[in-house]
Amino acid sequence: MKRLLRGKPSQWAMIWLFFLIAIGGLWYPWLGYLMLAMMLGIPALAYFRSRYWCGNLCPRGAFLDIVLYHFSPHRPYPKLFKKQSFRWAVFSFIMTVFAIRMTLAWGNWVAVGGLFVNMCVVTSIVAILLGVIFNQRAWCAICPMGTLQESLGKLGSGQTKTQKARAKATKLLPPVEGARDR
Ligand code: SF4
């Protein structure tokens, strides 16, 4: 039973969004804008919490952990998926295709919503295929949003470390002579 009921409470709270967008969006393309809202919010969260979204809130991540887990052979995914160059190549490819299609659909707002739904469906099909071949989270190793979050998280933690180091250095510095008189 414990094995069947996988996933965090936050993932159970979000999983319905995956079905709503990926299936409901086929009949009602406006639902694609929910994906846009998520894509706009994720970078801000990622700067402070890196891939917190992926492990706790992503609707597709929840689907992969809760549902696809039971159909996965749990094999390690190819080492290539770990290479930054490959991950950024996937990012660039998907974003280029997306940008071209967005340019073509621009002005037709139903079509733009449908484009987000389409992107969700296509990448989810790839995620499911990788999940049944390797492991349920294989897609997450190369997902463009995952790659972006990881980089923003590093940037954010780098800034925090620099700020901490500066604050520490300031405390350690001997008081400037005559500083009080200035
Ligand atoms: S890597 Fe992509 S699909 Fe996986 S949890 Fe993160 S945002 Fe969702």
py3Dmol code that shows the C-alpha trace and the ligand (Angstrom):
import py3Dmol

protein = """\
ATOM      1  CA  MET A   1       0.000   0.000   0.000  1.00  0.00           C
ATOM      2  CA  LYS A   2       2.822   2.330   0.963  1.00  0.00           C
ATOM      3  CA  ARG A   3       4.468   1.580  -2.400  1.00  0.00           C
ATOM      4  CA  LEU A   4       1.216   2.308  -4.223  1.00  0.00           C
ATOM      5  CA  LEU A   5       0.614   5.604  -2.518  1.00  0.00           C
ATOM      6  CA  ARG A   6       3.728   7.415  -3.528  1.00  0.00           C
ATOM      7  CA  GLY A   7       4.304  11.125  -3.709  1.00  0.00           C
ATOM      8  CA  LYS A   8       4.359  14.081  -1.379  1.00  0.00           C
ATOM      9  CA  PRO A   9       1.140  15.792  -0.236  1.00  0.00           C
ATOM     10  CA  SER A  10       2.156  18.834  -2.304  1.00  0.00           C
ATOM     11  CA  GLN A  11       2.434  16.606  -5.386  1.00  0.00           C
ATOM     12  CA  TRP A  12      -1.005  15.128  -4.767  1.00  0.00           C
ATOM     13  CA  ALA A  13      -2.296  18.679  -4.536  1.00  0.00           C
ATOM     14  CA  MET A  14      -0.803  19.575  -7.935  1.00  0.00           C
ATOM     15  CA  ILE A  15      -1.169  16.428 -10.060  1.00  0.00           C
ATOM     16  CA  TRP A  16      -4.682  17.284 -11.264  1.00  0.00           C
ATOM     17  CA  LEU A  17      -3.232  20.290 -13.106  1.00  0.00           C
ATOM     18  CA  PHE A  18      -1.258  17.933 -15.316  1.00  0.00           C
ATOM     19  CA  PHE A  19      -4.414  16.124 -16.465  1.00  0.00           C
ATOM     20  CA  LEU A  20      -6.325  19.380 -16.753  1.00  0.00           C
ATOM     21  CA  ILE A  21      -3.775  20.935 -19.123  1.00  0.00           C
ATOM     22  CA  ALA A  22      -2.622  17.846 -21.042  1.00  0.00           C
ATOM     23  CA  ILE A  23      -6.102  16.353 -21.557  1.00  0.00           C
ATOM     24  CA  GLY A  24      -8.585  19.164 -20.890  1.00  0.00           C
ATOM     25  CA  GLY A  25      -6.474  21.510 -22.989  1.00  0.00           C
ATOM     26  CA  LEU A  26      -7.131  19.410 -26.095  1.00  0.00           C
ATOM     27  CA  TRP A  27     -10.780  20.535 -25.940  1.00  0.00           C
ATOM     28  CA  TYR A  28     -10.241  23.903 -24.300  1.00  0.00           C
ATOM     29  CA  PRO A  29      -6.927  25.449 -25.490  1.00  0.00           C
ATOM     30  CA  TRP A  30      -7.245  28.425 -23.126  1.00  0.00           C
ATOM     31  CA  LEU A  31      -6.064  26.036 -20.394  1.00  0.00           C
ATOM     32  CA  GLY A  32      -2.622  26.318 -21.976  1.00  0.00           C
ATOM     33  CA  TYR A  33      -2.273  29.712 -20.306  1.00  0.00           C
ATOM     34  CA  LEU A  34      -2.030  27.910 -16.970  1.00  0.00           C
ATOM     35  CA  MET A  35       1.232  26.522 -18.267  1.00  0.00           C
ATOM     36  CA  LEU A  36       2.392  30.000 -19.235  1.00  0.00           C
ATOM     37  CA  ALA A  37       1.632  31.215 -15.695  1.00  0.00           C
ATOM     38  CA  MET A  38       3.713  28.380 -14.275  1.00  0.00           C
ATOM     39  CA  MET A  39       6.568  29.025 -16.701  1.00  0.00           C
ATOM     40  CA  LEU A  40       6.660  32.675 -15.646  1.00  0.00           C
ATOM     41  CA  GLY A  41       6.570  31.887 -11.921  1.00  0.00           C
ATOM     42  CA  ILE A  42       9.136  29.103 -11.909  1.00  0.00           C
ATOM     43  CA  PRO A  43      12.258  31.258 -12.578  1.00  0.00           C
ATOM     44  CA  ALA A  44      11.566  33.499  -9.574  1.00  0.00           C
ATOM     45  CA  LEU A  45      11.164  30.480  -7.293  1.00  0.00           C
ATOM     46  CA  ALA A  46      14.205  28.793  -8.815  1.00  0.00           C
ATOM     47  CA  TYR A  47      16.468  31.740  -8.013  1.00  0.00           C
ATOM     48  CA  PHE A  48      15.831  31.198  -4.290  1.00  0.00           C
ATOM     49  CA  ARG A  49      15.030  27.479  -4.108  1.00  0.00           C
ATOM     50  CA  SER A  50      16.674  25.942  -7.203  1.00  0.00           C
ATOM     51  CA  ARG A  51      14.669  22.836  -8.223  1.00  0.00           C
ATOM     52  CA  TYR A  52      12.187  22.962  -5.358  1.00  0.00           C
ATOM     53  CA  TRP A  53       9.431  23.200  -7.965  1.00  0.00           C
ATOM     54  CA  CYS A  54      10.552  19.935  -9.575  1.00  0.00           C
ATOM     55  CA  GLY A  55      10.576  17.925  -6.384  1.00  0.00           C
ATOM     56  CA  ASN A  56       7.448  19.315  -4.819  1.00  0.00           C
ATOM     57  CA  LEU A  57       5.102  21.230  -7.062  1.00  0.00           C
ATOM     58  CA  CYS A  58       5.493  20.438 -10.753  1.00  0.00           C
ATOM     59  CA  PRO A  59       2.241  18.796 -11.960  1.00  0.00           C
ATOM     60  CA  ARG A  60       4.105  16.643 -14.492  1.00  0.00           C
ATOM     61  CA  GLY A  61       6.765  15.755 -11.937  1.00  0.00           C
ATOM     62  CA  ALA A  62       3.923  14.640  -9.657  1.00  0.00           C
ATOM     63  CA  PHE A  63       2.475  12.506 -12.450  1.00  0.00           C
ATOM     64  CA  LEU A  64       5.883  10.933 -13.056  1.00  0.00           C
ATOM     65  CA  ASP A  65       6.423  10.152  -9.375  1.00  0.00           C
ATOM     66  CA  ILE A  66       2.909   9.032  -8.521  1.00  0.00           C
ATOM     67  CA  VAL A  67       1.702   7.298 -11.700  1.00  0.00           C
ATOM     68  CA  LEU A  68       4.575   6.558 -14.087  1.00  0.00           C
ATOM     69  CA  TYR A  69       6.721   5.156 -11.288  1.00  0.00           C
ATOM     70  CA  HIS A  70       4.586   1.989 -11.367  1.00  0.00           C
ATOM     71  CA  PHE A  71       5.291   1.410 -15.069  1.00  0.00           C
ATOM     72  CA  SER A  72       9.002   2.149 -15.025  1.00  0.00           C
ATOM     73  CA  PRO A  73      11.817  -0.413 -14.996  1.00  0.00           C
ATOM     74  CA  HIS A  74      13.884   1.998 -12.827  1.00  0.00           C
ATOM     75  CA  ARG A  75      16.977   1.762 -14.987  1.00  0.00           C
ATOM     76  CA  PRO A  76      19.594   4.503 -14.966  1.00  0.00           C
ATOM     77  CA  TYR A  77      19.172   6.945 -17.824  1.00  0.00           C
ATOM     78  CA  PRO A  78      22.010   7.506 -20.352  1.00  0.00           C
ATOM     79  CA  LYS A  79      25.045   9.411 -19.088  1.00  0.00           C
ATOM     80  CA  LEU A  80      24.557  11.795 -21.989  1.00  0.00           C
ATOM     81  CA  PHE A  81      21.539  13.225 -20.142  1.00  0.00           C
ATOM     82  CA  LYS A  82      23.875  14.508 -17.444  1.00  0.00           C
ATOM     83  CA  LYS A  83      26.054  16.479 -19.840  1.00  0.00           C
ATOM     84  CA  GLN A  84      25.440  20.202 -19.636  1.00  0.00           C
ATOM     85  CA  SER A  85      26.112  20.585 -23.377  1.00  0.00           C
ATOM     86  CA  PHE A  86      23.399  18.041 -24.220  1.00  0.00           C
ATOM     87  CA  ARG A  87      20.932  19.517 -21.761  1.00  0.00           C
ATOM     88  CA  TRP A  88      21.407  23.011 -23.191  1.00  0.00           C
ATOM     89  CA  ALA A  89      21.140  21.627 -26.712  1.00  0.00           C
ATOM     90  CA  VAL A  90      17.737  20.151 -25.798  1.00  0.00           C
ATOM     91  CA  PHE A  91      16.798  23.468 -24.189  1.00  0.00           C
ATOM     92  CA  SER A  92      17.788  25.426 -27.311  1.00  0.00           C
ATOM     93  CA  PHE A  93      16.022  23.029 -29.673  1.00  0.00           C
ATOM     94  CA  ILE A  94      12.723  23.096 -27.778  1.00  0.00           C
ATOM     95  CA  MET A  95      12.827  26.856 -27.263  1.00  0.00           C
ATOM     96  CA  THR A  96      13.614  27.481 -30.950  1.00  0.00           C
ATOM     97  CA  VAL A  97      10.728  25.294 -32.116  1.00  0.00           C
ATOM     98  CA  PHE A  98       8.507  26.994 -29.573  1.00  0.00           C
ATOM     99  CA  ALA A  99       9.572  30.502 -30.650  1.00  0.00           C
ATOM    100  CA  ILE A 100       8.952  29.743 -34.340  1.00  0.00           C
ATOM    101  CA  ARG A 101       5.518  28.325 -33.639  1.00  0.00           C
ATOM    102  CA  MET A 102       4.704  31.222 -31.327  1.00  0.00           C
ATOM    103  CA  THR A 103       5.594  33.695 -34.083  1.00  0.00           C
ATOM    104  CA  LEU A 104       3.263  31.903 -36.480  1.00  0.00           C
ATOM    105  CA  ALA A 105       0.407  31.766 -33.969  1.00  0.00           C
ATOM    106  CA  TRP A 106       0.870  35.297 -32.612  1.00  0.00           C
ATOM    107  CA  GLY A 107      -2.367  37.289 -32.594  1.00  0.00           C
ATOM    108  CA  ASN A 108      -4.591  34.225 -32.509  1.00  0.00           C
ATOM    109  CA  TRP A 109      -4.820  33.827 -28.737  1.00  0.00           C
ATOM    110  CA  VAL A 110      -6.679  30.515 -28.839  1.00  0.00           C
ATOM    111  CA  ALA A 111      -3.900  29.129 -31.031  1.00  0.00           C
ATOM    112  CA  VAL A 112      -1.279  30.506 -28.627  1.00  0.00           C
ATOM    113  CA  GLY A 113      -3.035  28.728 -25.727  1.00  0.00           C
ATOM    114  CA  GLY A 114      -3.166  25.597 -27.868  1.00  0.00           C
ATOM    115  CA  LEU A 115       0.555  25.903 -28.499  1.00  0.00           C
ATOM    116  CA  PHE A 116       1.269  25.631 -24.767  1.00  0.00           C
ATOM    117  CA  VAL A 117      -1.066  22.622 -24.543  1.00  0.00           C
ATOM    118  CA  ASN A 118       0.672  21.080 -27.524  1.00  0.00           C
ATOM    119  CA  MET A 119       4.092  21.623 -25.956  1.00  0.00           C
ATOM    120  CA  CYS A 120       2.866  20.018 -22.742  1.00  0.00           C
ATOM    121  CA  VAL A 121       1.430  17.003 -24.605  1.00  0.00           C
ATOM    122  CA  VAL A 122       4.468  16.414 -26.839  1.00  0.00           C
ATOM    123  CA  THR A 123       7.020  16.733 -24.021  1.00  0.00           C
ATOM    124  CA  SER A 124       4.832  14.551 -21.800  1.00  0.00           C
ATOM    125  CA  ILE A 125       4.791  11.827 -24.457  1.00  0.00           C
ATOM    126  CA  VAL A 126       8.606  11.984 -24.541  1.00  0.00           C
ATOM    127  CA  ALA A 127       8.648  11.925 -20.712  1.00  0.00           C
ATOM    128  CA  ILE A 128       6.414   8.831 -20.654  1.00  0.00           C
ATOM    129  CA  LEU A 129       8.526   7.034 -23.279  1.00  0.00           C
ATOM    130  CA  LEU A 130      11.744   7.776 -21.380  1.00  0.00           C
ATOM    131  CA  GLY A 131      10.011   6.741 -18.170  1.00  0.00           C
ATOM    132  CA  VAL A 132       9.010   3.314 -19.458  1.00  0.00           C
ATOM    133  CA  ILE A 133      12.447   2.748 -21.008  1.00  0.00           C
ATOM    134  CA  PHE A 134      14.671   4.087 -18.215  1.00  0.00           C
ATOM    135  CA  ASN A 135      13.149   5.541 -15.064  1.00  0.00           C
ATOM    136  CA  GLN A 136      10.180   7.715 -14.305  1.00  0.00           C
ATOM    137  CA  ARG A 137      12.248  10.863 -13.889  1.00  0.00           C
ATOM    138  CA  ALA A 138      14.547  10.399 -16.904  1.00  0.00           C
ATOM    139  CA  TRP A 139      12.831  13.283 -18.707  1.00  0.00           C
ATOM    140  CA  CYS A 140      13.556  15.591 -15.762  1.00  0.00           C
ATOM    141  CA  ALA A 141      17.292  15.226 -16.447  1.00  0.00           C
ATOM    142  CA  ILE A 142      16.872  17.025 -19.777  1.00  0.00           C
ATOM    143  CA  CYS A 143      13.661  19.020 -19.279  1.00  0.00           C
ATOM    144  CA  PRO A 144      14.307  22.642 -20.349  1.00  0.00           C
ATOM    145  CA  MET A 145      12.554  24.017 -17.272  1.00  0.00           C
ATOM    146  CA  GLY A 146      14.662  21.777 -15.034  1.00  0.00           C
ATOM    147  CA  THR A 147      17.867  22.937 -16.734  1.00  0.00           C
ATOM    148  CA  LEU A 148      16.812  26.550 -16.362  1.00  0.00           C
ATOM    149  CA  GLN A 149      15.894  26.139 -12.692  1.00  0.00           C
ATOM    150  CA  GLU A 150      19.172  24.486 -11.880  1.00  0.00           C
ATOM    151  CA  SER A 151      21.152  27.332 -13.439  1.00  0.00           C
ATOM    152  CA  LEU A 152      19.066  30.018 -11.757  1.00  0.00           C
ATOM    153  CA  GLY A 153      19.395  28.174  -8.447  1.00  0.00           C
ATOM    154  CA  LYS A 154      23.179  28.163  -8.798  1.00  0.00           C
ATOM    155  CA  LEU A 155      23.112  31.856  -9.638  1.00  0.00           C
ATOM    156  CA  GLY A 156      20.922  32.575  -6.605  1.00  0.00           C
ATOM    157  CA  SER A 157      22.994  30.519  -4.181  1.00  0.00           C
ATOM    158  CA  GLY A 158      26.150  32.076  -5.662  1.00  0.00           C
ATOM    159  CA  GLN A 159      24.753  35.525  -4.889  1.00  0.00           C
ATOM    160  CA  THR A 160      23.801  34.468  -1.353  1.00  0.00           C
ATOM    161  CA  LYS A 161      27.271  33.062  -0.750  1.00  0.00           C
ATOM    162  CA  THR A 162      28.862  36.259  -2.053  1.00  0.00           C
ATOM    163  CA  GLN A 163      26.617  38.362   0.173  1.00  0.00           C
ATOM    164  CA  LYS A 164      27.424  36.175   3.190  1.00  0.00           C
ATOM    165  CA  ALA A 165      31.138  36.291   2.400  1.00  0.00           C
ATOM    166  CA  ARG A 166      30.978  40.086   2.079  1.00  0.00           C
ATOM    167  CA  ALA A 167      29.082  40.413   5.347  1.00  0.00           C
ATOM    168  CA  LYS A 168      31.614  38.124   7.055  1.00  0.00           C
ATOM    169  CA  ALA A 169      34.556  40.004   5.566  1.00  0.00           C
ATOM    170  CA  THR A 170      33.072  43.309   6.713  1.00  0.00           C
ATOM    171  CA  LYS A 171      32.743  41.962  10.255  1.00  0.00           C
ATOM    172  CA  LEU A 172      36.286  40.638  10.211  1.00  0.00           C
ATOM    173  CA  LEU A 173      37.816  43.853   8.893  1.00  0.00           C
ATOM    174  CA  PRO A 174      39.504  45.939  11.538  1.00  0.00           C
ATOM    175  CA  PRO A 175      37.673  49.208  12.175  1.00  0.00           C
ATOM    176  CA  VAL A 176      38.931  51.949   9.892  1.00  0.00           C
ATOM    177  CA  GLU A 177      41.012  54.359  11.829  1.00  0.00           C
ATOM    178  CA  GLY A 178      39.290  57.657  12.399  1.00  0.00           C
ATOM    179  CA  ALA A 179      36.133  56.270  10.776  1.00  0.00           C
ATOM    180  CA  ARG A 180      34.036  57.605  13.607  1.00  0.00           C
ATOM    181  CA  ASP A 181      35.411  61.074  13.132  1.00  0.00           C
ATOM    182  CA  ARG A 182      34.469  61.246   9.476  1.00  0.00           C
TER     183      ARG A 182
END
"""
ligand_1 = """\
8
SF4
S 12.298 18.769 -14.676
Fe 10.558 19.611 -15.838
S 8.994 18.012 -15.842
Fe 10.522 17.444 -14.312
S 9.668 18.215 -12.439
Fe 11.026 19.817 -13.214
S 9.771 21.176 -14.465
Fe 8.610 19.305 -14.072
"""
view = py3Dmol.view(width=600, height=400)
view.addModel(protein, "pdb")
view.setStyle({"model": 0}, {"cartoon": {"style": "trace"}})
view.addModel(ligand_1, "xyz")
view.setStyle({"model": 1}, {"stick": {}})
view.zoomTo()
view.show()
